[in-house]
Amino acid sequence: MRELVERTIEDGHVVRHAPARRSGRRVSVNDAESPLAWLRARRLVDARQFEAGERLRDDYEMAALGPRVTMRWDAAPMARRGGAPSAGLDPTEAQIAAKRRFDAAIAAAGRGLADILWRVICAGESVPVAEKALAWPARAGRLVLTLALDRLADHYRLP
């Protein structure tokens, strides 16, 4: 099943609920392809855990973007007047910042919980596949994943 949703990338961050007037690159994503969205749709993770996982996935995807190696055909940036600071991060700086945020979030989750977070949220593996790869008993993965998502939500200071 495909559930295409429009997202905006602005200043190196994915904006989930963007007003119509926002500028930035628009992309379509399939929410149904995420194992975390599948768990959320079945009420196996709560809204706080889901938001924490989505933040981690956003940073992972932004950090994994490679540098541009071809010519850019978009308009040249306008010159700054009066030495005013830049409006946002350039793509390389945004990638480095996302990598730092990702590393901090994984470290906050801890050694035993980082594996399940990476496999389900970043690599897109289903919980049973992750359990098998980690040699865990059946149905242990969801419990450990929810603990990891709680730690992640605490790290992000989500209410």
N, C-alpha and C positions, 0 to 999 in steps of 0.2 A: 504494500500500500504506500502511496506517495502522498505526503503532506507538505507541499511546497509553501515556504514562508519567506517573505522578503525581509532582508536585514540590511543595515547600513554600516559601513566601516568608516569611522570618522576618527582622525588623529590616531590611527593605529589600534582602535578599540571597536569591537562589535557593539552596535547600539541596538538593543532588542525592540524597544518601543519608540521608534523615531517618529516625530511629527512630520507631516507632509513637507514642511518648508526646510527641513534639514538638508544640508549639502553633504556630499560624501559619495563614495562608491556604493552602489546598490548591488546586492547579490541575492540569489535565490538558494535556499538550503532546504533539504528534505529532513524535517524533524522526525519522521518515522524511522530513519536509518539509525538513529542513536539508541543504543541499549538503555541509556539513562532515561530517555524520553519514553521508551517502552515500559520501564519500571514505574515511571511517574504516572503514565496513563492507567496503570493497574493499581495505583495507590500503594505501591510497595516501597516508595520513597516519598518523603513529604516535600513541600515547596521549598523549604530552607535547604534541604539536602540537594534537591535538584538545581537550585540556583548556584550553590557552591560548586557542583560538578560542571555546570555550564561555564562558570567563570574559569575553571581550570582548563576546560576544553578550548575556550576562546584564546587563552594565553598560549596553550600548546600549538594551536593552529597558527596564531600570529607569529610565534617564535620560529615555526618551521618554514615560513615563507622565505624562499631564497632571494638573493639579490637579483636585480634586473640585469640581464646580460645582453639585451637587445635595445634598440633605439626606442625611446619613448615618444609617442606621437601626440600626447596631450599638450595643452598650452603651456608655454614656459611660465615659471612663477614670476609674479610681479616683484619688482625691486622694493625693498623696504625703505620707508621714508624716515629720515631723522634718526636712524639707528634703532628703530623700534624692534622689539624681539619678534622672532618668528611666530606664526600663528599656531604651529604644532610641530610634532616630531617628524623628521624625514623618515622614509621607510626603513632605513637601516637602524636608526635610533629606536624606532618603534619595535623592531624585531628584537633588539638587545634588551629593551625594557620588558618586553613580554617574556623573554627567556629568564630574566631575573625574577619576575613575579612567579613564573612557573616553578623555578627551582626553590624559591622560598615556600611556596605552598606544598610542594612534595616533601620538603624537609619538615614542615610543620606537621604533616600527617604521620611521619615516622617510618622507620625501616620496614616494619611488618605490614603496614597498610598501604605503602606507596605502590607495591606491585599490583594490587587489585585495582587501585585508582587508575594507574596507567593502562592496564589491559582493557578495562571496561570503558573508561571515559575517553582516553586518548587513542588507543588502538581500535576501539569500536568492537571489541569481542563481546559476545554474550556472556552472561554470568556462568552458565554451565561450561562453556569453552574455557573461560579463565580458571574455573575450579579444576578442570582436567589438566590444564597446562601447569598449574601450581601444585598439582598432586594433593588437592584438598578433597575431603569427603563431599558428597553431593549435598546441596542446599546449605553449605557453610559459607559460600561466597557472598550471598546476599546479606547475611548477618555482618560479615567482616566489611563489606562494602558500605553498609549503613553506618558502621562505626567510623570508617575512614571519611565518609562524607560529613559526619558530625564534627570531626576534627577539622576538616577543611572549612566548614561553615564558621567554626570558632576562629580559625585563622583569618578569614575574611570579615569577621565581626558582623555576621548577618544576624538580624533579630530573630 
